Amino acid sequence: MNGKDHKKDIGYIVKEMLDDTARTVDKVRLDIEKSVVNYTFLPGKDILETDDSIIVHLALPGINKENITLNLTESKLKIKAKLDSEHKMGGIFVTHKDRKHGYIRRTVRLPRKVMPEKAEAKFENGVLRVEIPKQEKDEGISIEIQ
């Protein structure tokens, strides 16, 4: 093997290594971007507890009421919302389009057992409000001793 062939082989190996590294970096970048997008689509929540009920507030800006599905059990509230928004900015020199599509899913564990059949939900100004009566009250009842 002469010196020129050896240099070509090393050059080819180095080029392949650099190409492989670039592909790996691109895959990692896409995975990180996907994770960041999924994280940023996680809606914020507040859980309030009154004497009689549990109230859950969930921020869902830019989502239509028709695209929200709720599933409620005695201990969990599952929210699924279809995200289909588009923001456009335009100018003489710059045009920017940003589209977000997909589903937002969130499961909220409730601090007490509730009565799902008596729940009420309202959606106003991008905030979902779900009020669910508690099954049991913290107050006990008096029992007469016989």
Buried (B, 14 or more C-beta within 10 A) or exposed (E): EEEEEEEEEEEEEEEEEEEEEEEEEEEEEEEEEEEEEEEEBEBEBEBEEEEEBBBBBBEBEEBEEEBBEBEBEEBEBEBBBBBBEEEEEEEEEEEEEEEBEEEBBBEBEBEBBBBBEEBEBEBEEEBBBBBBBBEEEEEEEEEEEE
